Amino acid sequence: MAGRAQSGERTPRYRLYDMHCHLDRIADAAFVARDAEALGLALFCAPVCPDDSERAKRILDTCPNVRIGAGLHPWWIDDGSCNAEDAARAASMAARSRWVGEVGLDFGRVHTGSRAEQFEAFKWICQTCAERAVDGRVFSIHAVHAAGEVLDVLERFGLTGHAACVFHWFSGTSDELARARRLGCYFSVNEMMLATRKGREYARQLPEDRLLLETDYPPKLDTPCPADQIAFALERTLDQLAGLRGSERAELAALIAQTSFRLLDL
């Protein structure tokens, strides 16, 4: 039955899994992580630049319910906060890590001026990860007006075949969604995605064994965001997903938790 662990599978340790948040940019992050553990939450922390990845390791690495990615967000390339040297650092860090994110491309109107620099950085990260394969590697991927280009790079380096490629807040075209599904990608869904008609329709179509929850919290970087706020957001997303898909909530929750547990090994 959907949502139940198969024979021989381990049981998830946590009730809910936030598969994409910026925990390191929440005020008092370590305290929030401890509160989250008490609430039964596991978190994938997706730093936006190499400096943040290093800082996250310092403050969160001992938290048993947190996984920390090696990230380089395309916006930080676009606004000049990160350059080619930072891209090289991000690629080196990603190659040594099982968890990678937030990485990707944003070719929306506001960010298209840095298209070439974004592409080179993302390609570099993917190439170095392909050259240094790690069992169970997980990517949390940003793709705005660029899902096709992201998939091109992932396919070029064979990453869809030996890594879990998770599209965070997918907003591409229906053809791009179909392609990502064929390639076995995962999709983390948040409340903002479900606030749009297209997002809700996509949420109905996603394969249940590739469906994940996320918050993308905090709503504003470097501000307070208590653990119960994260939990409530995940619960609301789960409620809405169950309704959209006509699923029994408890079974859907168990299935998503099992998938998340397998990816994060938490």
C-alpha positions as CSV (number, residue, x, y, z in Angstrom):
1,M,0.0,0.0,0.0
2,A,1.3,3.5,-0.8
3,G,3.0,5.2,2.1
4,R,4.2,2.0,3.8
5,A,7.8,1.1,3.9
6,Q,8.6,-2.0,1.9
7,S,9.9,-5.1,3.6
8,G,13.5,-4.5,4.7
9,E,13.4,-0.7,4.5
10,R,14.3,1.3,7.5
11,T,11.8,3.5,9.2
12,P,12.2,7.3,8.9
13,R,13.4,8.9,12.1
14,Y,11.5,12.1,11.6
15,R,7.9,13.0,11.1
16,L,8.4,15.7,8.4
17,Y,11.3,16.5,6.1
18,D,12.0,20.0,4.8
19,M,13.9,19.3,1.7
20,H,14.9,22.9,0.9
21,C,15.4,25.6,3.4
22,H,18.0,28.2,4.2
23,L,18.4,27.3,7.9
24,D,21.8,28.9,8.1
25,R,20.2,32.2,7.3
26,I,17.7,32.0,10.0
27,A,18.5,33.9,13.2
28,D,19.7,31.5,16.0
29,A,19.9,28.7,13.4
30,A,21.4,26.1,15.8
31,F,18.6,26.8,18.4
32,V,16.0,26.5,15.6
33,A,17.5,23.2,14.5
34,R,17.3,21.8,18.1
35,D,13.7,22.9,18.3
36,A,13.0,21.3,14.9
37,E,14.4,18.0,16.1
38,A,12.1,18.1,19.2
39,L,9.1,18.6,16.8
40,G,10.2,15.7,14.6
41,L,11.6,17.7,11.7
42,A,14.6,17.0,9.6
43,L,16.0,19.8,7.4
44,F,18.1,20.1,4.2
45,C,20.0,23.3,4.6
46,A,20.7,24.8,1.1
47,P,23.4,27.6,1.4
48,V,23.6,30.2,-1.3
49,C,27.3,30.6,-1.6
50,P,30.6,29.0,-0.5
51,D,31.0,31.3,2.5
52,D,27.6,30.4,3.7
53,S,28.3,26.7,3.2
54,E,31.4,26.9,5.4
55,R,29.6,28.9,8.1
56,A,26.7,26.4,8.0
57,K,29.1,23.6,8.6
58,R,30.5,25.4,11.7
59,I,27.2,26.1,13.3
60,L,25.0,23.2,12.2
61,D,27.3,20.2,11.5
62,T,26.6,18.6,14.9
63,C,22.8,18.9,14.6
64,P,21.6,15.3,14.0
65,N,18.5,16.3,12.0
66,V,20.3,18.6,9.5
67,R,22.0,17.9,6.2
68,I,24.1,20.8,4.8
69,G,24.6,21.3,1.1
70,A,27.4,22.9,-0.9
71,G,25.7,25.8,-2.7
72,L,26.1,28.6,-5.2
73,H,22.8,30.3,-6.0
74,P,22.5,32.0,-9.4
75,W,21.3,35.2,-7.9
76,W,24.6,35.6,-6.0
77,I,26.4,35.3,-9.3
78,D,24.0,37.7,-11.0
79,D,24.5,40.5,-8.4
80,G,28.3,40.1,-8.3
81,S,28.4,38.8,-4.8
82,C,30.1,35.7,-6.2
83,N,32.6,35.4,-9.0
84,A,34.6,32.8,-10.9
85,E,36.8,32.1,-7.8
86,D,33.7,31.4,-5.8
87,A,32.4,29.1,-8.5
88,A,35.6,27.2,-8.3
89,R,35.3,26.9,-4.5
90,A,31.7,25.8,-4.8
91,A,32.6,23.2,-7.4
92,S,35.4,21.9,-5.2
93,M,33.1,21.7,-2.1
94,A,30.3,20.1,-4.1
95,A,32.6,17.4,-5.4
96,R,33.5,16.4,-1.8
97,S,29.9,16.5,-0.6
98,R,27.0,14.1,-0.7
99,W,24.6,17.0,-0.5
100,V,24.7,19.8,-3.1
101,G,22.5,22.9,-3.2
102,E,21.3,25.4,-3.7
103,V,22.7,25.4,-7.3
104,G,21.1,26.0,-10.7
105,L,20.2,28.6,-13.2
106,D,17.8,31.6,-13.3
107,F,17.2,33.1,-16.7
108,G,14.3,35.2,-15.7
109,R,14.2,38.8,-17.0
110,V,15.8,40.3,-13.9
111,H,18.8,37.8,-13.9
112,T,19.3,37.1,-17.6
113,G,22.3,39.5,-17.9
114,S,24.5,37.0,-16.1
115,R,23.3,34.0,-18.2
116,A,26.8,33.0,-19.4
117,E,28.4,33.3,-15.9
118,Q,25.6,31.3,-14.3
119,F,25.8,28.6,-16.9
120,E,29.6,28.2,-16.5
121,A,29.3,28.0,-12.8
122,F,26.6,25.4,-12.8
123,K,28.4,23.4,-15.5
124,W,31.6,23.5,-13.5
125,I,29.8,22.2,-10.4
126,C,28.1,19.4,-12.3
127,Q,31.3,18.4,-14.1
128,T,33.3,18.2,-10.9
129,C,30.6,16.2,-9.2
130,A,30.5,13.8,-12.2
131,E,34.2,13.4,-12.1
132,R,34.0,12.5,-8.4
133,A,30.9,10.4,-8.0
134,V,29.6,10.0,-4.5
135,D,27.0,7.3,-3.6
136,G,23.7,8.8,-2.7
137,R,24.5,12.3,-3.8
138,V,21.5,14.7,-3.7
139,F,21.2,18.0,-5.7
140,S,18.7,20.7,-4.7
141,I,18.2,22.7,-7.9
142,H,17.0,26.2,-8.7
143,A,15.6,26.5,-12.3
144,V,13.7,29.6,-13.4
145,H,13.1,29.9,-17.1
146,A,15.9,27.5,-17.4
147,A,14.7,24.0,-16.6
148,G,15.6,22.8,-20.1
149,E,19.1,24.1,-19.8
150,V,19.5,22.6,-16.3
151,L,18.4,19.2,-17.7
152,D,20.8,19.5,-20.6
153,V,23.7,19.9,-18.2
154,L,22.5,17.2,-15.8
155,E,22.2,14.8,-18.8
156,R,25.5,15.8,-20.3
157,F,27.3,14.8,-17.2
158,G,25.2,11.7,-16.5
159,L,24.0,13.1,-13.1
160,T,20.4,12.0,-13.5
161,G,21.6,8.4,-13.7
162,H,23.7,8.4,-10.5
163,A,22.4,11.2,-8.3
164,A,19.0,12.3,-6.9
165,C,18.3,15.5,-8.8
166,V,15.6,17.5,-6.9
167,F,13.9,20.4,-8.6
168,H,13.1,22.9,-5.9
169,W,9.8,24.8,-6.5
170,F,9.5,23.6,-10.1
171,S,8.1,26.3,-12.5
172,G,9.1,25.1,-15.9
173,T,7.0,24.2,-18.9
174,S,4.8,21.1,-19.1
175,D,7.3,19.6,-21.6
176,E,10.2,20.3,-19.3
177,L,8.2,18.6,-16.4
178,A,7.6,15.6,-18.6
179,R,11.3,15.4,-19.5
180,A,12.4,15.7,-15.8
181,R,9.9,13.0,-14.9
182,R,11.3,10.7,-17.6
183,L,14.8,11.3,-16.3
184,G,13.7,10.3,-12.7
185,C,14.1,13.7,-11.1
186,Y,12.5,14.5,-7.8
187,F,10.4,17.6,-7.0
188,S,10.2,19.5,-3.7
189,V,6.9,21.4,-3.3
190,N,6.2,24.4,-1.1
191,E,3.2,26.6,-0.4
192,M,4.3,29.3,-2.9
193,M,4.2,26.7,-5.7
194,L,0.7,25.6,-4.7
195,A,-0.5,29.2,-4.7
196,T,-0.4,29.2,-8.5
197,R,-2.7,27.3,-10.9
198,K,0.2,25.8,-12.8
199,G,1.9,24.7,-9.6
200,R,-1.2,23.0,-8.4
201,E,-1.7,21.2,-11.7
202,Y,2.0,20.0,-11.6
203,A,1.5,18.8,-8.0
204,R,-1.3,16.6,-9.2
205,Q,1.0,15.1,-11.9
206,L,4.1,14.4,-9.9
207,P,5.0,10.7,-9.3
208,E,4.3,9.9,-5.7
209,D,7.7,8.3,-5.3
210,R,9.4,11.5,-6.5
211,L,7.3,13.9,-4.4
212,L,8.9,15.9,-1.5
213,L,8.1,18.8,0.8
214,E,10.0,22.0,1.3
215,T,9.5,25.5,2.8
216,D,12.3,27.6,1.2
217,Y,12.2,29.4,4.6
218,P,13.0,31.9,6.1
219,P,10.6,34.2,4.2
220,K,13.3,36.9,4.5
221,L,17.0,35.9,5.0
222,D,18.7,36.6,8.3
223,T,15.4,37.0,10.2
224,P,13.8,34.9,12.9
225,C,11.8,31.8,11.8
226,P,10.9,29.5,14.7
227,A,10.8,25.8,14.1
228,D,7.0,25.6,14.6
229,Q,6.6,28.0,11.7
230,I,8.5,25.6,9.5
231,A,6.4,22.7,10.8
232,F,3.1,24.5,10.2
233,A,4.2,25.3,6.6
234,L,5.1,21.7,5.9
235,E,1.8,20.5,7.4
236,R,-0.2,23.0,5.3
237,T,1.7,21.9,2.2
238,L,1.0,18.2,3.0
239,D,-2.7,18.9,3.6
240,Q,-3.0,20.7,0.3
241,L,-1.1,18.0,-1.6
242,A,-3.3,15.3,-0.2
243,G,-6.4,17.2,-1.3
244,L,-5.1,18.0,-4.8
245,R,-4.1,14.4,-5.4
246,G,-7.1,12.8,-3.7
247,S,-4.7,10.9,-1.4
248,E,-5.2,9.7,2.1
249,R,-3.1,12.2,4.1
250,A,-1.4,9.7,6.5
251,E,-0.4,7.4,3.6
252,L,1.0,10.3,1.5
253,A,2.9,11.7,4.6
254,A,4.4,8.3,5.2
255,L,5.5,7.9,1.6
256,I,7.0,11.3,1.4
257,A,8.8,10.8,4.7
258,Q,10.2,7.4,3.4
259,T,11.5,9.0,0.2
260,S,13.0,11.9,2.1
261,F,14.6,9.6,4.6
262,R,16.2,7.6,1.9
263,L,17.7,10.7,0.2
264,L,18.9,12.4,3.4
265,D,19.7,9.2,5.4
266,L,18.1,10.8,8.4
